[in-house]
Every structure is written in structure tokens, then in C-alpha cells.
């Protein structure tokens, strides 16, 4: 691996070799010859995503805990243009490089809120949940960026300023970087997906790497947190990675954490997680990935919940949660792969999903690598995070997801209508097209 290569437009440009290099994602190593000479050396890449979706029910997530994705209204099939991303990067010198991307994303999110026509849920009357009336939005965001310099210390200390994917596990926010059309409960509720601030990475040896960061806050699409901090405190974290197997097989194990006060104008009560992950490219057709998170937060308060999962309000409490997913992917042929993911999330105190529950999902996906059917098409040349499985130019994913909870949290009721009964199960069917360029 050449020193100074820009390995990702959507996370961080790393220098060195081995396990850190496995973090690379979508960054096409080509220059646009049509650009003016002043922009020579600029590399352009990105992706776009479209889909057709069916939902039987939508998960109820009270507003203080965020929201649930609405890929289609219940009992309907909708066609969607989901994401368009455009990124650029430039290598100025072996020790200095930069990259940035913007993303246009059309998304629907929905939460539930407590309702009582006489008293309201803060009062003493009966509280009933109902869906909010949020509309589908098209959002333009400054998605990822970095300016990275490599200090000549040992193997090279990479120092970056920017907005990054949190480097836990294999799953990422962007559909192009996952082997399934949807993400796990762990990624949605259990940990931050993005962070903005300072990051340092160092490769001690081909089998040992480390990354640490000082950032604004916990950023997650479920709660739609902005880039800017909401208090005076900063958040810190890191990950230590070990790659004992390299070559035909690639095995990477990591342990890390995230800590920081995340409540508005509150610098005292910290939210924290401990995260462990593993990716194993056992052979060219087989990939296995798993992640576990355990987290907690102090000084948490939120409103009481109504029917169909009525519960009392919580005030100044210590809360905890844990989550897990395991994914296996196998390429039956160069043009066809299959994936299975099991996810589980236990919200011990109801702080992350709004309900004290054990939430599970079973996800089956077939991936048709359509670009593999084009004769003599040059491969994309990049891989999913910390794996040997390469991304393809064009993928068609057909996915079925079964969600289940031990509480009735899935509803097919229209927005603004009180929900007195709900289901423990929800079904999602998705056909997703991903095009990298």
C-alpha cells in the first residue's frame, strides 16, 4: 500500500499499510482529464441510490428517542430516489491530502408523541401514543470532509481535521458502503454514526493500529443531531485494531469507546459506549462481520409513555443499553451474492428507543452485481471497511427484513390518529439499486 494514499472520501485518509488501510471505502483513484489545469489532480467519486419499498408497519419511537425510518407508508409500495453523493479529493504531497463530499438525501422519518385531549401526557389523564405528521424531506448536507497531514514520527502519524464516519464495526450510514439495504438496530440506536473534529491515526505494525479523536458530539441520523455542539464539553474516543491474519484471509478485531456529555447545555452527565467488532474475510466468496456495543448515560429524564406501551416518566436516572449484530455474506457467483444479518438491541431503561424492550431483526438479502456481467469492465478497486470484499459499480439488492419486539411497537395507523393497539412484528421488503461512479 503506497504511503500517502487517500483511502476514503467518506471517513479519513490514512497513511501507512495493513489494518488501517482496510478502512478505505469509496474513493476512485482517477483524475478527471476534462478539468481545467488549475484543478488537475482532482479526483471525483460518489454514488446514487434508488429503491422500491414496502412496509407492513412502522416502528413507534417516541420523539425524545428520535424516530424510525419510513421507506414507504404502511401497506404501500413506493419508488424512491434515496441518495446522491458527490465527493472530491486531492493529494498535494505524500504527507498532505484532503477530501470532501456533499450528499443529497430524500428521507422520511416518523416519531410518536403522547396525546390526551383533556390533560396531555405530562398531566394525570390517559396517555395514548400517535404518529407525528412529519413529511418526507430532501436534505442537502456537508457529508464528509478531511484535511490530513502526516507527521514524520515512526511509521507516520496521520493528523486529520474533518467530519468522519465513526470507525466502529463494518456498517456505515451510506447505503453504498453496506452489504444490506437497511442497517442494524445497533447502528441506528446504540452508537454515533458520525463525528466532527480532530482525529489521529497510527500504524504501530502491520498487525496493530490505533485511532483516537476529540469531536463536537454524538451524531446520529435517528435523532438528527447537527454537526455543531450543544454544550461546552467535547466528546472523546478511540479504537485499537488487531489484524492477526493477512493475505488470502483477513481477520481484524477492534475494541474502542466513545465518551462525552451529550445533553443540551449540560456538561456534567456523560454518555458512553464500549464497542467491540470483528470482520473476517475467510475466503474470496465468504465474509463475516459482527459488532457488540454496551452503553450508558447519567442524569437522563424523559416523558411518560402512553398506550400501547404505557410507562411512567423517568427523571434524573442512570440508563443502559446493549446491542449486537452478526452478518454473513457469500458470493455464489461473481455476479450474485447473498447476505444474512441478525440484530438484537436491548433497551434496558427505554432511553434509546423510548420503550423498555428487546428489539430483534432478521434480514435476508440477495445482491446482483450487475456490473460483473459487463465484459472487460475494470473493477472499482476498493473494498467494504476492513474486508477483502470489493465494491461493485452497480448492485441490485433484494431484501426482506423481519423486525420483532417483546413489546407492541409496530403500527400501521395513519399519522395523527391515537394508537391503542399495535403489533410485535413488522415486515419490510426493499429492492435497492446502488450505482458507484
N, C-alpha and C positions, 0 to 999 in steps of 0.2 A: 504494500500500500504506500503510495507516494506521500512524502511529507508535505503538509500544507494543502491537501485536497479539501474542497468544500463538500461536506458529506450530506448536508440536508438544508433545503430551504425552509423547512418547517420545524426544525428544532435547533441544532447547533452545528457549526462547522468544527470538526475535530481534526487535530493533527496527531500523527503517530500511526499505530498499527494495532492489529489484534482486536480485542474485545470492544474497545471504544469505537473502532471502525465499523462494528456491526450495527451501530445506532443509525447509520445512514438510511435515508428513506428516499423521497422523490427529488432528485436533482440530476437533470440530464446534462451530461458533460459535452455540450456542444455550443459553439458560438454562432450567432445569427449573422451571416455574411452580408445581409442586406442593410444592417445598421450603419449609420454614419461613422466615420473613423473615430470621432470623439467618444463613441460608445463601443469601440472594438473591444473584444474580450468579454463582453457581457453575455452571460448565459441565461437562457429563458426556459422555464418549465412550468408545469402546472397540471391541472386535471379538471374534468367536469363530470357531474353525476346526474343521472335521471332515473326515475323509478315509477313503478306501478305498485300500489299498496292496498291491502285490505286489513281492517281491524275488526274484531268481533266486539271488543270492549276497550276502554281507555282506563289506565290506572289512575286512581284518585290519589293525588299528592297535595295535602293542604299547603296553602300559599307560603307559610313560613319555612317550609321544607323545600320549596322550589316548584317544580312542575313535571309533567310527563310529556313525552313527545307524542304528537298527533300526526302520524303519517297519512291518515285518512279519517274521515268521520266514521263512527261505528256503523257496521253493516253496509259500507260502501266501498267501491273501488275507485281510487283516484290516481291520475297520472301526474307526476311531479317533475319539475326541473329543480333539483335539490341544491347543487353546489357548483360554483365555478371559481377556480383559483388560478391566479397568475403570479409567478414568482420570478425574481431575477437574482443573480449573484455574480460577483466578480472577484477574482484573485488578483490582488495588487502586487503581492510578493509571496514567497513561500511562508512568510511569517505574518501576513496581513491579508485578510479577506472579509467579505461582507455579503449579506443576502437579505432579501425581504420578500414578502408575499402579501397580496390582498386577497380577500375571499368575499364572494357574493353568495349568500346562503338564503334560500327560502325555506322557512321552517315554521311549524305550528307547535306551540306548547300550550298546555292547559293545566290549571290547578283547580283545586276545590276550596271553597270557603264556607264557614259556618253561617247558617241562616236561621233566624227565628223572627216571624213578623211582629211579635209583641215585645220581646225583650232584647233580642240579639244574643249571640253566643257568649259575650262577656257577662251577661246577666244570669238570671236563675231559671229562665224558661227552657223549653226543649230546644236542643240544638240539632240541626239537620244539615248535612253537607250538600252542596250543589256545585256543579261545574261553573267556572267563570266563563265569560263571553269573549275571551281573547281571540283576535283574528289572526290569520296567517300573515306573517311579515316577511318582507325581503330586506335583508340586512347586509350592509357593506361594512366590512371590518378590516382593520390593520391586523392581519392574522399572525404572522411570524416575522421576526427580523433578528439579525445579529450583526455585530461588528466584532471580529475575533482577531486578537493578536497573540502570537506565540512567543513567550519569553524563553530565552535560551538557557533554561535550567534543566539539567539532566536530559531526559528524553523529550523535553518541550512541554512547558506549562501553558495550556490554552486558556486565555482570559477573554470572556465574552460579555458584552452588554446587549440585551435584547429581550424579546418575548419568545419563550420556548415551550415545547411540549415537556411536561414533567417526565423524566426518563425512567419511570417505573413500568415494569411489565412490557407486554407486546402491544396492547391496544392503544389506539390514538383517536383523537377527535375526528380526523378526516377519514371519510369512507374509503378513499384510495389506499390507505395505509393499513387496512384491516382485511382479514380473510372472510368476514361475515358482513352482512348488510347492516346489522344492528350491533350495539355494544352491550357489554355486561352490566349488571347491577352494580358491581364493584366500581366500575369506571364512572357510572352515572351518579352514584350517591356516596361512594366510600372515600374518594381521594380527589385532589385537584387535578385538572386536566392540563392547565396552562399556568405560566408564571412569567412575571415581568421584572427584570432586574439584572443582577450580576451573577455570572456563573464561571466556575473554574474547573478544568478537567485535566487529569494527568494519568499517563500510562506508566506504571511502575515497571511492568514487564509484559511480554505478550499475553500472559495469563491473568494479569491483575490490573484493574483500572479503578479510578475513583472520580467522582464529580460532586461538587458542592455548590450551593447557591445562597444568595441573600436577595430576597424579592419583596415586592409590594404586599401580596396577599394570596390567598387561596382563590383560584379562578376556575369556575366550573360552569358548563353550559346549562346544567339543570337549574341552578339558582341565578343564571345570567349575571354573574359578577363582572363588573368592569375591570379595566386594567389598573385604574388608579386605586390607591389605598383608601380604606375607610376609617383609619385611625393613625396614630403616630407611630405605632410599633411596626416592625418588619417581621417577615417570616424567613426561617432558615431551614435548610435541609441538605440531604446528600444521599449518595448511593455508592456502595462498594461492589464492584463486579468481579467475578472469578470465572475464567474460561479454561477449565481443565482439559477439554477435548477440542482440538482444532485439526483441520484437514478435511477428510471426507465426511467426518461428523463434526458438528459444532454444538458444544454444550456451554451455556452461560447461566450462571446463578448470581443473583443480586440480593442485597439486603440494604434497606435505606429507611429514611424517615423524613417527616415534614412537621415543623412546629412553629406556631405563631398565633397571637391574638387576632381573631377574625371577626369579632363583633363590632358594630358601628360605635365609634367614639369610646371604645373600651380597650385599654392597653394592658389589662391585668389578667383576663381569663383566656387561657390558651387553648387552641385546638391542635391536636397532634395525631399522627398516624405512625405505625411501623409497617413497612411493606416488604414482602419477600416475593421474588419472582424467579422463574426458570424458563428458558427456551432451549429446546433440543432438536436440532436438525439431524435426525437419526440416520437418514439416507436421503438420496435425492428426491424420492417421492413422499417421504414422511416427515411431518413437523409436529412437535408437541410443545405447547406453551401453557403456563399456569401462573397464577398470581394470588397472593393472600394479603389481606390488609386487616389490621386491628387499630381502632382509633378511639379517641375520647375528646371531651371538651368540658370545661368547668363553667359555672355561672350561667347556665342555659335556661331560658324561660320562653314559653310559647303558650298559645291559647288552648282552651279545651277543644276537643274534637267532638263532632256530632255523629248522629246515625249515618251510616250503618256500622261505624267503628267508634262508638262513643267512648270518651275517656276524659278524665279531669285535666285541668290546666297544669302546667309544670312551671315551677318558679325556682330560680337560682339553684339548679340541680347539676350534678355531675352525670354526664351521659356517655354511653359507649356503643360501639358497633363493630361488626366484623363481616368480612366478605371474602369470597373465593370464586375463581373461575378456572376451568381447565378446558383447553381446546386441542383437538387433534385434527390435522389436515393431511389428506393423502391424495396424490395425483395418480389417478387411474391411467391416464394417458397424458401426453404433453398438452392436449387441448381440453382436458377435463379433470377437475379436482372435486373432492367432497370434504366438507368440514362438519364437525360436531363440537358444540360447546355446551358445557353445563355451568350454570352460575347460581350462586346462593348468596344471600345477603340477610344477615340477622340484625335487625334494628332493635337493640336491647331496650332502649328507652324512647323510641319514636322520634328522635331528634333529626334523623337524616331523611326519612321518608314520610314523617308525620304520623306514623302508625307503629305501634309495637307489634312487630311481625317477623316472620321468616319468609322471605321472598325468594323464589326459585325460578329458573328458566331452563328450558331445553331447546336448543337451537340446531337445526339441520340445514345445511346449505350445499347446493351444487354450484360449482363455478366453471363456466365455459370460457376458456381462454381463447377468445375468437381470433386474436392476432396471431396465435400459434398456427392457424390454418393458412396464413399468408406465406407463400414460399419465399425463402431467402430474406425475410424481414429481420433486420438486425435487432437483437434483444435490447430491452430497455437498459439493462446493465446495473440495476440497483435492487436491493432486497428489502423485505419487511424487517422491522427492527430486530437486531441481534439474531438473525436467522440466515440460512443459505437459500431461502426460497425467494426467487426473484419476482418482481412485479412484472405484469404484462401490460402491453399497450392498451388492449381493450378486453374487458371482462364483462360477462353476463352472469349475475348471481341470482339464483332462485332459492329463496329461504322461507322456512317455516319455523316460527317461534311459539312455544307454549309457555306462558307465564302462569305461575301458581303462587298463592299466598295462603297461609293458615288463617287469614282474616279476609272478609269480603271487601276487597279494594278495587275490583274491576267493574266498571259500569258502562252501560250503553245508552244512558239518558242524555237528552238534549241539554245544552247549556242553559242555566238559569232555572232549572226545574229541580225541586228538592228530591234527594236520592234517599229513599227509605230502605231499599233493598239493592243488593249488589252480589256479584259472583266472586268466587275464589279463583277463577280461571279466566285468562284472556288468550286469544289466538291472533297472531299476526302473520300475514303472508306477504312477501315482498319479492318483486322482480326488479333488480337494480343493475343499471349499466354504468360502468366506470371507464372513462377514457383518459389515459395519461398522454401528455404531449411534451 
